[in-house]
Structures are given as structure tokens and as C-alpha cells.
Amino acid sequence: MIQAQTLQFLSALKENNNKPWFDANRKTYETAKKNFAEVVQELIKGIEKFDKNIEEAQLEVKNCTFRINRDVRFSKNKDPYKTNFGASFSKGGKKAHSAGYYLHIDPTQCFLAGGIWMPEPDDLKKIRIEIDYNFDEFTNILNAGSFKNSFPNGLDREAATVRPPKGYDDANPAIEFIKLKSFTASSVIDADEILKPNFTKTVLEGFKAMQPYIAFLNRAIEG
């Protein structure tokens, strides 16, 4: 489970996002990092039980966790460190262009998510075709009780075209999904749940509900 000290470190980092403070508190960071790594390892083992692709990938913690250092080269925000821990679980690891599961730990905003964010143009085209050709299957996945319970808001609509993409029209029953440019769903985790012993179980329940959706997207990309 996530330890209170891990969240305390991230909270302190928000207030002291600079290298001198980080260097002075490196031992605390290493302890928090180890705690998150333990959670990630438990999640890998849990996902392997219901997702064959993850099992076959034989993921390690380092394949899934993101560095705390920020890339500030092209950003106006020059803070050197992220103030969250994040992990992505997909068959190709965190850098793969495939659908997968995601966990975000932040003192003020924790959530689990899944899908594929802003796929490359060729993959986007394939996903839209898959949704169009297999819309009944797609809607059955999104309307499944386990998916709706875990992700009551459905798919995120942060990125969508106003007009139908080329080759589609408003009469298409799948058009509102075809307009999407990103195919993710997310669910906020209440702060009081993060520190409970059954935290990983809660996350795995959400990921398991997401598995048919992940499989649908990856089938589209690989097809």
C-alpha cells in the first residue's frame, strides 16, 4: 500500500521544487520511490492474472515507472521535478505506442486510467475504423456493468474534433466516438482510499474492468 510518508514527501516537494532541497532530502525520496515501486510490482503481478499480454511481456518495475525529473527543455515551467509518481502498464512498457493501464499518485489528485492517449495518425485511423466496423462490440464493452462502475463518466472527451473526420458523417451512430483523438477513461481515487491496505486491490478491480477495452484498442492498432 502507499505509505503516508510517500504522500508527505510529494507534498513537501510541491513546496520546495528545487535541486538543493531535493538533494538534501534524497534519502526520503529514495524511501518514497521504493514504496511506490513495491506497489507497482504488486500491480504487475495482479494484472498478469487477467491480461495475457502483460503476462507475456514479463514487465519489470523499471519498464513501468516514470522518472521524477521533468524535461524542461521546451516548457515554460522550469520546475526540475514532477510532484507525482506515475506508472504505465502496457505490453511494450511505458514507452510503447499501445493501449494500457495507468496509475497516478499525487497528494491532491490520485487516479487510475487506461486506454491510449493521442495515438499516432495511422493508429488513430485504425481505431476509428475498428469502432465503426464493430460498434456493437465497442458499446457493449463500455456499457458493461464493471466498466461503468469503475469509470462512471465513460471515455474522456478532452480531445475531440468538432466536425466528423474525413470519410465520416454525422449520421454514423458511432460518430461521437469516431470524433475522439484520444481514447482514455479515468477514475479519481478518494484520498482516504490511498492509504488503506486494500489499495492495490481497488486499483486492480478498475484495471480488470478496463481489460476488454484495452484489448479492443490493441486489436485495432495491430490489425
N, C-alpha and C positions, 0 to 999 in steps of 0.2 A: 504494500500500500504506500501511498505518498505520505511522507513524514511532514509534520508541522514545520520542522526546521527547513525543509526544502522550500516551502512557500515563503517562509520568513526571509530566506536568502534572496529569493526573487523580488520580494517587496523591497528589501534593502537596496538591491541593485537598481531598482527603478529610481530611487532617490540619490544614488551615487554611481551613475553610469559613466565611470571614467577609469582609466587604466591604473592609476595609483591605488584607488580604493580596491579594485578587483585584485590586484597583486597582493595587497595586504590581507585580503580575505580569501585567498586561493584555497586554503585548506577547507574552508566552509563550502566553497564552490565544489571542490572535489567530493565532499561528502554528499552534497545535494545531487551531483551528477551520478554518483554511484547508486543512490536511492532510485533515481529515475531509470537508470539502466536496469536495475532489478525488476522494476515494473514492466519495462519494455520486454525483457526476457520472458517474463511470465505471460505477457500478451502474445508473443510469438508462439509459444507452446500452445496457448489456448486457441489461436486462430488456426493452427495446423490441424486441429481436430475437426474443423468443418470446412476448410478451404484447401483442397488438394494442391492447388498451385503454390500456396505458401509452404506447404509441407515439402513439396519437391524442390523449392528454391533453397531450402536449408539456410534461411536468413540468420544472420548474427546481429547483435545489438548495434554494432558499428554500421551495418548496412541500412539501419532504420532511423537512427537518431541524427538530428541536425546540430551542427556546430553552434556554439553560443556567440561566436564572433560574427558581427554583421559585416556585409560587404558594403562599404560606404563610398565606393569609387564614383557611383553615379546617383547618389542620394543626397538630398539637401540635409537630411537628418544624419549628423556625423557622430551620433552616439555609437561607441565601439561595440556594444554588446546587446544582444537580444535579451528581453526580460521575461522570457518564457522558455519552457522546454517543449520540444515537439518531436514527434516520431511518425514516420510514414511506413506502412506495411504493404508492399506490393511484391509481386514475384520477381521483379528486377531490382528491388531495393529502392531507396529513396530518390534516386536519380532517373529511374525508369519512366518512359512515356507510356505508362499503363495505369489502369484504374486500380485503386487500392484503398486502404483504411488509414485514418489519421487521428492522432491524439494530440491535444494542445493543452498544456498545463501552464496556467498563469494565475497569480494571486487574485485577480479581479475577473478573469474570463477563462473558464475551462470548458472545453467542448470536445466532442468526438465527431468525426465526419468520415465521409467516404465518397468515392467516385473518381472523376478526373477533372482537374482544373485547367481550363483554357487549352484544350488539345490542339496539336498542330493541324493546319488546314486539311491535310489528307485524312487524318484521323477524325476530325470533325465531320467531314463529308461522309465517312464510313458510318459513324454513329448515327447521323441523321437518316441515312439510308436504312440502317437496321431498325430504327424506331418506326420509320414509315412502313417498312415491309412487315414488321412484326409488332404492330401497335397493340394488338390484344394481349400478347405476351407481356409487353412492356407495362401496360396499365395494370395487369394482374400482379406484377411484381410490386408496383408502387401502392397498390390497394390491399396488399396482404396485411393481415392484422398485426404481425410482428413488426413490419416496416413502418406502418402508420403509428404504432405505439411508440416506437423508438424515434421516429422522425415525423412528428405530427404536422410540421409545416411543409412537408413534401420536399421537392427539389428547390434548391436555392435559385433565385432568379436575378442575381446581381448582374449577370451578363446575358443580355438577350437583344436580338435585333428588333427594331420597331416594325419593319416590314418583313414579309416572308423572304427567306433566302432564294436565290436564283433557282428556278426549277420547281418551286412550290407555290401554292396559293392559299388564301385564307379559308378556302372550302375544305382543305385537308383536315380531317379530325385530329391529327397529331400535330397541327401547326404550332401550338403554343410550346410544345417541347422541341420541335424542329428549330424554332427561333433561338433556342438557347445556344450560347457559345461556350458554356461551362456546365458540366454535369455533376453536381455535387449535392449532397444532403448533409445537414449538420444538426446537432442537438446539444444544447447547453447542459453542462453538468452542474448541479447545485453545489455551492461551496461546502455545505455540510457533508456532502457525499464523498468528497475527495479524500478526506482523512479516515474514512471508515475502512475496516478490514476487508469488506466485500467490494471495494472499489474496482478492482480488476474484473470481477465477475460482472459488475454493472456495465463496464466498457465492452466486455466480450459479448454480452447479450445484444448490445447495439450493433456491434460488428457482425454478429451472426445474422441479424435481421437484414443487414446490408449485403450479405454474400451473393444472393441471386442477382442483385442489381450490378455488383462488381463483375460477376460472370457474364452478364449480358453485354456490358460495355467492352470488356476484353475480347469477347467473341466478335464484336463488331470491328474492333481495331485489327484483329488478327485475320479477319475474313478476307 
